[in-house]
Amino acid sequence: MTDTPARLLSLLSLLQTPREWPGGELADRLGVSPRTVRRDVERLRDLGYPVEATRGPVGGYRLVAGTAMPPLLLDDEEAVAIAVGLRTAAGHAVDGIEEASVRALAKLVQVLPSRLRHRVSALDTATVPMLPGDGPRIDPEDLAVLASAVAAGEKVRFGYRARDDAETRRLVEPQRLVSAGRRWYLVAHDTDRDDWRLFRVDRISAPQRTGLRCAPRELPGGDAAAFVAARLAGPARSYRAVATLHLSHAEAVRRLHPGAGELEPLDGQRCRLRTRADPLEWLAVRLITLGCEFEVHEPPELVEHLRVLAGRAARAAGSAD
């Protein structure tokens, strides 16, 4: 890259990501020598960009966090992505975010080149959001507290209003936040009840981070979205299953979610899967979508459920013929 202004803009765009960049990696990205990178960093500093350098074998360059910065630089794809995201947020369930999103979008559109304004406008014209009617409103500050507690692995305390309007105080280990339409859910391990729970965020009041760290836990099924979907579908009995998969151990590890269960190699072509507690429907789907032959050893309820599914699939295939 021989165009110095364009190279400086590309360098600044890379440095604005929240990480430290080794000089050699920046040189490879920009197609220049490490010496040129050092000169360009000095030019950015002369222009007022606070670029910090660290020495040593793992040293590199980064922009100082929390410093007043010149306007953010975006490439074409980043600008369109942000504009589309702001339009989506304008219809979201987080209280107050609609107006803020509209203001931010108006500012962004004003500085977009005409070619990008056309792309954003075309996307807006061609798409229609399908959202339910008025739903519960969520305090963005509450959502931010919960999100920061999830990221930090920190216990959080809050008041919770149940379906029958009973008020309780909860101390939980937050695992994930899941957005489902116009509702948000917190998946967490309830400390007092020693069990996993699903909390609607709009029913949570005054969440507070406690400063107490919590060790990572393995979510049942290993997937927060699937956990929420299963709970919302209604109460269902959970089962533990044992099955032989006609896959090598390495291939089974590649195809299965890390939290799906324990794998034991049997020979070069087969392995034994012992799953966590899950509803029959999830167990059946997980096994069928592996794309291999398998035998279920337990529970018998899963064998019967697979037999019902096989009959249903056979009848559907016959009717198609």
Backbone hydrogen bonds, N-H to C=O, Kabsch-Sander energy under -0.5 kcal/mol:
donor,donor_aa,acceptor,acceptor_aa,energy
4,T,2,T,-0.8
7,R,3,D,-2.6
8,L,4,T,-2.6
9,L,5,P,-2.1
10,S,6,A,-2.2
11,L,7,R,-2.7
12,L,8,L,-2.7
13,S,9,L,-2.3
14,L,10,S,-2.0
15,L,11,L,-2.4
16,Q,12,L,-1.3
17,T,14,L,-1.5
19,R,17,T,-2.4
21,W,61,Y,-3.2
26,L,22,P,-2.1
27,A,23,G,-2.4
28,D,24,G,-2.1
29,R,25,E,-2.5
30,L,26,L,-2.3
31,G,27,A,-1.4
32,V,27,A,-1.9
37,V,33,S,-1.8
38,R,34,P,-2.1
39,R,35,R,-2.0
40,D,36,T,-2.7
41,V,37,V,-2.4
42,E,38,R,-1.8
43,R,39,R,-1.9
44,L,40,D,-2.3
45,R,41,V,-2.1
46,D,42,E,-2.2
47,L,43,R,-1.4
48,G,45,R,-1.4
49,Y,44,L,-2.5
51,V,49,Y,-1.7
52,E,50,P,-0.6
52,E,62,R,-3.5
54,T,60,G,-2.4
59,G,56,G,-1.5
61,Y,21,W,-2.8
62,R,52,E,-1.9
63,L,15,L,-0.8
64,V,50,P,-2.3
67,T,64,V,-0.9
79,A,75,D,-2.4
80,V,76,D,-2.2
81,A,77,E,-2.3
82,I,78,E,-2.3
83,A,79,A,-2.2
84,V,80,V,-2.6
85,G,81,A,-2.3
86,L,82,I,-2.5
87,R,83,A,-2.0
88,T,84,V,-2.1
89,A,85,G,-2.5
90,A,86,L,-1.4
91,G,88,T,-1.6
92,H,89,A,-2.0
95,D,138,I,-3.3
97,I,94,V,-1.9
100,A,96,G,-1.4
101,S,97,I,-2.6
102,V,98,E,-2.4
103,R,99,E,-2.4
104,A,100,A,-2.4
105,L,101,S,-2.7
106,A,102,V,-2.3
107,K,103,R,-1.9
108,L,104,A,-2.3
109,V,105,L,-2.9
110,Q,106,A,-1.4
111,V,107,K,-0.8
111,V,108,L,-1.0
112,L,108,L,-0.8
112,L,109,V,-0.6
116,L,113,P,-0.7
117,R,113,P,-2.3
118,H,114,S,-2.1
119,R,115,R,-1.3
120,V,116,L,-2.6
121,S,117,R,-2.5
122,A,118,H,-2.4
123,L,119,R,-2.2
124,D,120,V,-2.2
125,T,121,S,-2.3
126,A,122,A,-2.1
127,T,123,L,-1.2
131,L,129,P,-0.8
138,I,93,A,-1.6
143,L,139,D,-2.0
144,A,140,P,-2.2
145,V,141,E,-2.2
146,L,142,D,-2.3
147,A,143,L,-2.5
148,S,144,A,-2.4
149,A,145,V,-1.9
150,V,146,L,-2.2
151,A,147,A,-2.4
152,A,148,S,-2.0
153,G,149,A,-1.0
153,G,150,V,-0.7
154,E,149,A,-2.3
155,K,212,L,-3.2
156,V,172,V,-2.2
157,R,208,Q,-2.6
158,F,170,R,-2.0
159,G,205,S,-2.6
160,Y,168,T,-2.9
161,R,203,R,-1.6
162,A,160,Y,-0.6
162,A,166,A,-2.4
165,D,162,A,-1.9
168,T,160,Y,-2.2
170,R,158,F,-2.9
172,V,156,V,-2.5
173,E,189,H,-2.4
175,Q,187,V,-3.1
176,R,187,V,-1.5
178,V,185,Y,-2.8
180,A,178,V,-0.5
180,A,183,R,-3.4
183,R,180,A,-1.7
185,Y,178,V,-2.6
186,L,199,F,-3.2
187,V,176,R,-2.9
187,V,185,Y,-0.6
188,A,186,L,-0.6
188,A,197,R,-2.2
189,H,173,E,-2.1
190,D,188,A,-0.6
190,D,195,D,-2.8
191,T,171,L,-2.3
191,T,189,H,-0.5
192,D,171,L,-0.6
194,D,190,D,-1.2
195,D,190,D,-1.1
197,R,188,A,-3.1
199,F,186,L,-2.5
201,V,184,W,-2.4
203,R,200,R,-1.5
204,I,201,V,-1.3
205,S,159,G,-2.6
208,Q,157,R,-2.6
210,T,155,K,-2.3
213,R,211,G,-0.6
214,C,153,G,-2.3
219,L,217,R,-0.7
222,G,219,L,-2.5
223,D,220,P,-0.5
227,F,223,D,-2.0
228,V,224,A,-2.4
229,A,225,A,-2.5
230,A,226,A,-2.5
231,R,227,F,-2.2
232,L,228,V,-2.6
233,A,229,A,-1.5
234,G,231,R,-1.1
239,Y,278,D,-3.0
242,V,298,E,-2.6
243,A,273,L,-2.4
244,T,295,E,-2.7
245,L,243,A,-0.5
245,L,271,C,-3.0
246,H,293,E,-2.5
247,L,245,L,-1.8
252,A,248,S,-2.5
253,V,249,H,-2.2
254,R,250,A,-1.6
255,R,251,E,-2.0
256,L,252,A,-2.3
260,A,257,H,-2.4
262,E,274,R,-3.0
264,E,272,R,-2.5
266,L,270,R,-2.2
267,D,270,R,-1.7
271,C,245,L,-1.9
272,R,264,E,-3.3
273,L,243,A,-3.3
274,R,262,E,-2.6
275,T,241,A,-2.5
275,T,273,L,-0.5
276,R,260,A,-0.9
278,D,239,Y,-2.3
283,L,279,P,-2.1
284,A,280,L,-2.8
285,V,281,E,-2.2
286,R,282,W,-2.5
287,L,283,L,-2.1
288,I,284,A,-2.7
289,T,285,V,-2.4
290,L,287,L,-1.2
291,G,288,I,-1.1
295,E,244,T,-2.0
297,H,242,V,-2.9
297,H,295,E,-0.5
298,E,242,V,-1.5
302,L,299,P,-0.7
303,V,299,P,-1.3
304,E,300,P,-2.3
305,H,301,E,-2.2
306,L,302,L,-2.5
307,R,303,V,-1.9
308,V,304,E,-2.1
309,L,305,H,-2.3
310,A,306,L,-2.6
311,G,307,R,-2.1
312,R,308,V,-2.3
313,A,309,L,-2.6
314,A,310,A,-2.5
315,R,311,G,-2.3
316,A,312,R,-2.0
317,A,313,A,-2.4
318,G,314,A,-2.4
319,S,315,R,-2.3
320,A,316,A,-1.7
321,D,317,A,-1.8
